[in-house]
C-alpha cells in the first residue's frame, strides 16, 4: 500500500507528534508498505528530499512564519503530485494545510484519515487567539472532508471540543506507537556516573521547553519534595534552547533554573541509547502539563516500560496511562503541592506501583499500531465504516493487569 503521511513538522524536530509519525512510518515501511512523509523544510539546512529507514521524506521550503505556523507556497502543488500516487492520505493535526490535502483526497477518491494529536492552545494575546480560531476552523474543515478521525483515547475524544463532534460518527481509537533503542548495562552506568546520580532520588521530565508543558509546576514542587528527600534531583530531557515561539517562556524560567541549578539539570535532546539510559535511572517521571495541547504523553509509556512510575496531571488523555495501568499517581492540573505529594508517595513506596513492562511494551508496539491503521485503511478502501470509538483490546489488557495488581 502507498501511504502519504502529512504533517507540518517532522524529524529531526522533537515533539510527541513528530516521534509518533516517525515510529508509525518506520513500522509501516518495515511491513513492506511504500511510505512518504510530506512536511515543511522548517530548517533550510535540511535536505528537500531524503530517505531514512525506508521512509521517503519530502520537505517543502518555508516562505514565512506565523507564530509556530509556516507558510509554504509550494505545498499545494507538491501535495497534489504525491496524493495522485498514494492509496491513502493520512493527515496529522493540528495542521493549517490539512483541508487542502483532504480536499485533494476527495477529488481523487482516495481514503483520507485524520489523526488528531492535540488541541492547539497558544499563549494569551489577541493575535494568538485569532490564530487559534483560524487553525480550529481549518481543522474542522479537514475533519468534515476526512473519512475517519483517529485519537489515542476515548477519554480525550470525549473531552476535546474538536473530537467530541465525531463521537459515534467517524472517531476511532488507536494506541500510539512506543519504542526505544536498547541500552546496555555499561551505557546506563556511564550515564549515571556522568550525571552523578549515585545515592540520589532521580525525578525525570521529558519534554521540550514549551509553555504548555508546565515545567514551572515541577520547579515549584521540587523544594517540597526535598524536605522529605533532600537528595532528590530532576533530570530534564528535551530541547530547551531556541524553541520556536517559546523565547519568552524560556526567559521567564531562566531565573528558576539558575536558582535550582544544583538539583535541576537540563540535559538537552536525548536520542537512542542515551534516552533509554535516562529512563533506566529514574525513580519517577513527571507530566506537569497545563492544557489540552498534551493529549497523552508518550513519554509516560516509555518510562513505564523501563520501570519508572509516573506522576501525571489529570488532563483528559494524559491521565489515561496511569489510570489504565495503576503505575503512578494522577494529580490536579497546575497544582505543585499535589505534584510534590504524588512524587513523595512514589519515592516512598515505588514497589507498590510496579507493573509488567513487557505487557505495557506489547500494548504500544509500533508494529501493533501499524496493523491497527492498516486495518482502518483497508476497510475504508473497501467502503466499510464502523466507528463506535471502541476501547482497543490492548487497553483492556492493561486495565486487567491493574485490577490484578490491586
PLY file of the C-alpha trace (Angstrom):
ply
format ascii 1.0
element vertex 406
property float x
property float y
property float z
element edge 405
property int vertex1
property int vertex2
end_header
0.00 0.00 0.00
1.22 3.52 -0.82
0.69 5.78 2.18
1.16 9.55 2.28
1.79 10.94 5.78
1.27 14.72 6.02
2.33 16.97 8.92
3.84 20.43 9.41
6.96 19.42 11.37
8.82 16.12 11.09
12.08 14.80 12.45
14.64 15.96 13.46
12.12 18.32 15.12
11.36 16.83 18.52
7.79 16.60 19.79
5.36 13.84 20.66
3.68 14.30 17.28
6.86 14.01 15.20
8.07 11.00 17.17
4.66 9.35 16.73
4.71 9.77 12.95
8.34 8.67 12.69
7.66 5.46 14.62
4.48 4.69 12.69
6.09 5.42 9.31
9.07 3.18 10.02
6.82 0.36 11.22
4.69 0.61 8.06
7.85 0.59 5.93
9.17 -2.48 7.77
5.92 -4.24 6.94
6.58 -3.66 3.25
4.50 -0.56 2.54
5.56 2.48 0.50
5.55 5.43 2.92
6.13 9.08 2.01
6.16 11.91 4.53
5.20 15.38 3.26
6.33 18.11 5.64
7.98 21.52 5.91
11.63 22.33 5.40
11.50 24.29 8.66
15.29 24.37 8.75
16.86 25.39 5.39
19.83 23.14 6.21
17.62 20.03 5.93
17.54 18.28 2.53
14.45 18.76 0.35
14.32 15.02 -0.34
15.51 12.24 1.90
15.09 8.54 2.67
15.53 7.39 6.27
14.91 3.80 7.38
12.86 3.10 4.25
10.68 6.20 4.66
10.72 8.83 1.90
10.70 12.42 3.16
9.64 15.41 1.04
10.24 18.80 2.64
8.65 21.96 1.23
10.52 25.27 1.70
9.09 27.77 4.19
8.47 31.31 2.89
7.24 32.85 6.16
6.21 32.02 9.73
3.17 32.96 11.79
3.86 32.01 15.42
4.64 28.27 15.14
2.83 28.01 11.81
4.56 28.11 8.44
3.60 29.46 5.01
4.68 27.19 2.13
3.63 28.32 -1.37
4.91 25.07 -2.86
2.97 22.84 -0.50
-0.26 22.62 -2.52
1.34 21.56 -5.83
3.52 19.01 -4.08
0.54 17.63 -2.11
-1.40 17.20 -5.38
1.51 15.41 -7.03
2.04 12.99 -4.14
-1.68 12.43 -3.50
-2.15 11.14 -7.03
0.38 8.39 -6.37
-0.94 7.40 -2.92
-3.55 4.81 -1.96
-4.45 6.61 1.27
-3.80 10.08 2.69
-3.00 10.26 6.40
-3.09 13.75 7.91
-1.78 14.73 11.34
-3.45 17.65 13.10
-3.24 20.42 14.22
-2.20 21.47 10.70
-3.16 24.59 8.73
-2.74 22.88 5.34
-4.86 19.83 6.17
-8.14 20.90 4.44
-6.40 21.34 1.09
-4.86 17.88 1.28
-8.16 16.33 2.43
-9.95 18.01 -0.47
-7.43 16.55 -2.89
-8.20 13.13 -1.43
-11.89 13.66 -2.07
-11.28 14.75 -5.65
-9.09 11.70 -6.27
-11.47 9.32 -4.44
-8.71 8.30 -2.04
-9.43 7.47 1.65
-8.49 10.34 3.95
-7.62 9.54 7.57
-7.00 12.30 10.07
-5.14 11.69 13.34
-5.81 14.46 15.82
-2.91 14.64 18.24
-3.94 17.54 20.45
-5.86 20.77 20.74
-3.97 23.91 19.80
-3.75 26.44 22.65
-1.30 29.25 22.02
-0.24 31.71 24.77
-2.61 34.56 25.66
-2.85 37.51 23.31
-5.20 38.88 20.66
-3.04 37.67 17.78
-2.69 34.14 19.16
-6.44 33.94 19.77
-7.00 34.83 16.13
-4.52 32.13 15.08
-6.31 29.62 17.34
-9.65 30.37 15.68
-8.22 30.13 12.18
-6.47 26.82 12.82
-9.58 25.39 14.52
-11.71 26.29 11.52
-9.16 24.70 9.18
-9.03 21.57 11.34
-12.82 21.39 11.35
-12.91 21.67 7.57
-10.35 18.85 7.32
-12.43 16.72 9.69
-15.54 17.25 7.56
-13.66 16.17 4.45
-12.00 13.13 6.06
-13.34 9.58 6.10
-12.07 8.78 9.60
-10.72 10.67 12.61
-8.28 8.90 14.96
-7.32 9.74 18.53
-5.33 7.96 21.26
-8.01 7.52 23.93
-11.77 7.75 24.30
-11.17 9.98 27.33
-9.51 12.65 25.19
-12.08 12.19 22.43
-14.96 12.88 24.79
-13.33 15.95 26.33
-11.80 17.62 23.28
-14.14 20.24 21.77
-12.89 19.21 18.35
-13.02 15.42 18.67
-16.29 15.15 20.58
-18.26 16.19 17.48
-17.14 12.95 15.78
-18.06 10.55 18.59
-20.28 7.80 17.24
-19.73 9.02 13.68
-16.19 8.51 12.44
-13.96 8.59 15.52
-11.56 5.66 16.01
-9.29 4.85 18.96
-5.80 3.56 18.12
-2.98 3.22 20.72
0.08 5.34 19.93
3.42 3.70 18.99
6.20 3.49 21.57
9.68 2.02 21.14
13.16 2.78 22.42
16.64 1.71 21.42
18.15 -0.74 23.93
20.88 0.47 26.30
23.48 -1.85 27.78
24.22 -2.02 31.50
27.51 -0.24 30.81
25.74 2.59 28.97
23.29 3.04 31.84
26.15 3.02 34.38
28.08 5.58 32.34
25.01 7.81 32.12
24.55 7.57 35.88
28.21 8.34 36.56
28.24 11.26 34.11
25.41 12.95 35.99
26.49 11.85 39.49
23.23 10.03 40.22
24.53 7.61 42.84
22.54 7.80 46.08
20.16 10.35 44.55
16.40 10.10 44.10
16.01 10.93 40.42
12.86 12.62 39.14
12.55 12.89 35.37
10.73 15.08 32.90
10.98 14.51 29.15
9.67 17.47 27.18
10.80 20.39 25.09
10.79 23.70 26.96
7.31 24.94 25.99
4.61 26.87 27.83
2.08 24.05 27.84
4.50 21.59 29.46
4.16 23.21 32.90
7.84 23.00 33.79
7.38 25.71 36.42
4.99 23.41 38.31
7.77 20.86 38.78
10.26 23.59 39.69
7.92 24.74 42.47
7.30 21.16 43.63
11.00 20.28 43.90
11.80 22.10 47.18
8.75 20.48 48.81
9.96 17.03 47.74
13.43 17.83 49.06
12.06 18.36 52.55
11.37 14.61 52.61
14.12 13.55 50.22
16.98 16.08 50.40
18.91 14.08 47.82
16.13 14.39 45.21
17.04 15.93 41.87
15.43 16.47 38.47
16.80 15.41 35.10
15.10 17.26 32.26
15.48 15.58 28.86
14.42 17.61 25.84
15.31 20.68 23.79
15.47 23.88 25.84
17.23 26.40 23.60
15.94 28.28 20.53
12.48 26.68 20.64
10.33 28.42 18.02
7.64 30.52 19.70
8.88 29.84 23.25
11.55 32.51 23.67
9.56 34.49 26.26
8.78 31.34 28.26
12.45 30.34 28.36
13.41 33.82 29.55
10.77 33.67 32.30
12.06 30.34 33.61
15.77 31.18 33.37
15.96 32.62 36.94
14.33 29.47 38.36
16.77 27.23 36.51
19.61 29.27 37.95
18.16 29.07 41.45
17.83 25.27 41.32
20.89 24.52 39.18
22.35 22.16 41.80
19.32 19.88 41.67
17.66 20.59 38.30
19.67 19.65 35.23
18.76 20.47 31.65
20.15 17.67 29.50
19.00 18.80 26.07
17.66 16.41 23.47
18.41 12.72 24.10
18.15 10.01 21.46
18.91 6.33 21.12
20.63 4.55 23.99
21.10 7.82 25.90
17.32 8.31 26.16
16.85 4.70 27.30
19.60 5.14 29.91
17.80 8.26 31.11
14.61 6.27 31.77
16.56 3.42 33.40
17.98 5.81 36.02
14.65 7.37 37.03
12.78 6.73 40.24
9.79 8.70 38.95
8.71 10.57 35.82
6.53 13.69 35.91
3.99 15.07 33.43
3.01 18.51 34.78
1.37 19.74 31.55
-1.20 22.52 31.73
-3.65 22.25 28.84
-5.15 20.18 26.03
-2.12 20.56 23.78
-0.98 17.47 25.71
-3.31 14.61 24.84
-1.48 11.53 26.13
2.22 11.86 26.87
4.08 9.09 25.07
6.96 9.54 27.49
4.81 8.01 30.23
4.76 4.68 28.42
8.49 4.93 27.68
9.17 5.42 31.40
6.79 2.63 32.47
8.43 0.16 30.10
11.66 0.87 31.97
10.12 0.51 35.41
9.63 4.17 36.35
6.22 5.08 37.83
4.63 8.35 36.72
3.16 11.38 38.48
0.83 12.73 35.80
-1.52 15.69 35.72
-5.23 14.97 35.45
-5.75 16.27 31.92
-8.06 14.19 29.71
-5.97 11.62 27.85
-2.83 12.39 29.86
-4.32 10.70 32.92
-5.04 7.50 30.98
-1.64 5.71 31.10
-1.61 5.88 34.90
-5.35 5.21 35.15
-5.12 2.16 32.87
-2.04 0.61 34.49
-2.13 1.87 38.08
1.57 2.64 37.65
1.69 6.03 39.33
-0.42 8.90 40.65
-2.75 11.38 38.95
-2.68 14.96 40.28
-4.63 18.17 39.82
-3.52 20.28 36.86
-1.13 23.11 37.78
-1.04 22.16 41.48
2.61 21.98 42.54
1.74 20.86 46.07
-0.30 17.91 44.76
2.52 17.05 42.36
5.04 17.10 45.19
2.84 14.82 47.29
2.46 12.37 44.40
6.23 12.27 43.85
6.84 11.68 47.55
4.30 8.83 47.60
6.03 7.16 44.67
9.53 7.60 46.09
8.46 6.22 49.46
6.88 3.03 48.07
7.94 2.53 44.46
7.35 -1.23 44.55
3.62 -0.64 45.05
3.45 0.90 41.58
5.42 -1.74 39.67
3.67 -3.44 36.73
4.62 -5.77 33.86
6.97 -3.88 31.49
6.52 -6.46 28.72
2.72 -6.18 28.71
2.93 -2.39 28.54
5.51 -2.55 25.75
3.45 -5.01 23.71
0.33 -2.87 24.08
2.05 0.11 22.47
4.42 -1.52 19.95
4.73 0.40 16.63
4.01 -2.83 14.74
0.69 -3.18 16.54
-0.18 0.48 15.89
0.68 0.00 12.21
-1.59 -3.06 12.00
-4.47 -1.06 13.52
-4.01 1.70 10.95
-3.69 -0.72 8.04
-6.94 -2.39 9.06
-8.62 1.01 9.06
-7.08 1.99 5.71
-8.15 -1.28 4.08
-11.68 -1.08 5.49
-12.07 2.45 4.12
-10.83 1.31 0.72
-13.49 -1.41 0.80
-16.17 1.08 1.80
-16.50 -0.26 5.36
-17.06 2.26 8.16
-17.72 1.17 11.75
-16.88 3.95 14.20
-18.02 3.37 17.75
-14.87 4.66 19.46
-14.37 1.19 20.95
-11.66 0.75 23.57
-8.79 -1.22 21.96
-8.12 -4.71 23.29
-4.64 -3.53 24.39
-6.24 -1.06 26.79
-8.50 -3.74 28.20
-5.46 -5.93 28.94
-3.77 -3.08 30.78
-6.82 -2.46 32.96
-6.98 -6.16 33.78
-3.30 -6.03 34.81
-4.09 -3.05 37.05
-7.06 -4.80 38.66
-5.00 -7.95 39.32
-2.26 -5.88 40.99
-4.75 -4.12 43.21
0 1
1 2
2 3
3 4
4 5
5 6
6 7
7 8
8 9
9 10
10 11
11 12
12 13
13 14
14 15
15 16
16 17
17 18
18 19
19 20
20 21
21 22
22 23
23 24
24 25
25 26
26 27
27 28
28 29
29 30
30 31
31 32
32 33
33 34
34 35
35 36
36 37
37 38
38 39
39 40
40 41
41 42
42 43
43 44
44 45
45 46
46 47
47 48
48 49
49 50
50 51
51 52
52 53
53 54
54 55
55 56
56 57
57 58
58 59
59 60
60 61
61 62
62 63
63 64
64 65
65 66
66 67
67 68
68 69
69 70
70 71
71 72
72 73
73 74
74 75
75 76
76 77
77 78
78 79
79 80
80 81
81 82
82 83
83 84
84 85
85 86
86 87
87 88
88 89
89 90
90 91
91 92
92 93
93 94
94 95
95 96
96 97
97 98
98 99
99 100
100 101
101 102
102 103
103 104
104 105
105 106
106 107
107 108
108 109
109 110
110 111
111 112
112 113
113 114
114 115
115 116
116 117
117 118
118 119
119 120
120 121
121 122
122 123
123 124
124 125
125 126
126 127
127 128
128 129
129 130
130 131
131 132
132 133
133 134
134 135
135 136
136 137
137 138
138 139
139 140
140 141
141 142
142 143
143 144
144 145
145 146
146 147
147 148
148 149
149 150
150 151
151 152
152 153
153 154
154 155
155 156
156 157
157 158
158 159
159 160
160 161
161 162
162 163
163 164
164 165
165 166
166 167
167 168
168 169
169 170
170 171
171 172
172 173
173 174
174 175
175 176
176 177
177 178
178 179
179 180
180 181
181 182
182 183
183 184
184 185
185 186
186 187
187 188
188 189
189 190
190 191
191 192
192 193
193 194
194 195
195 196
196 197
197 198
198 199
199 200
200 201
201 202
202 203
203 204
204 205
205 206
206 207
207 208
208 209
209 210
210 211
211 212
212 213
213 214
214 215
215 216
216 217
217 218
218 219
219 220
220 221
221 222
222 223
223 224
224 225
225 226
226 227
227 228
228 229
229 230
230 231
231 232
232 233
233 234
234 235
235 236
236 237
237 238
238 239
239 240
240 241
241 242
242 243
243 244
244 245
245 246
246 247
247 248
248 249
249 250
250 251
251 252
252 253
253 254
254 255
255 256
256 257
257 258
258 259
259 260
260 261
261 262
262 263
263 264
264 265
265 266
266 267
267 268
268 269
269 270
270 271
271 272
272 273
273 274
274 275
275 276
276 277
277 278
278 279
279 280
280 281
281 282
282 283
283 284
284 285
285 286
286 287
287 288
288 289
289 290
290 291
291 292
292 293
293 294
294 295
295 296
296 297
297 298
298 299
299 300
300 301
301 302
302 303
303 304
304 305
305 306
306 307
307 308
308 309
309 310
310 311
311 312
312 313
313 314
314 315
315 316
316 317
317 318
318 319
319 320
320 321
321 322
322 323
323 324
324 325
325 326
326 327
327 328
328 329
329 330
330 331
331 332
332 333
333 334
334 335
335 336
336 337
337 338
338 339
339 340
340 341
341 342
342 343
343 344
344 345
345 346
346 347
347 348
348 349
349 350
350 351
351 352
352 353
353 354
354 355
355 356
356 357
357 358
358 359
359 360
360 361
361 362
362 363
363 364
364 365
365 366
366 367
367 368
368 369
369 370
370 371
371 372
372 373
373 374
374 375
375 376
376 377
377 378
378 379
379 380
380 381
381 382
382 383
383 384
384 385
385 386
386 387
387 388
388 389
389 390
390 391
391 392
392 393
393 394
394 395
395 396
396 397
397 398
398 399
399 400
400 401
401 402
402 403
403 404
404 405
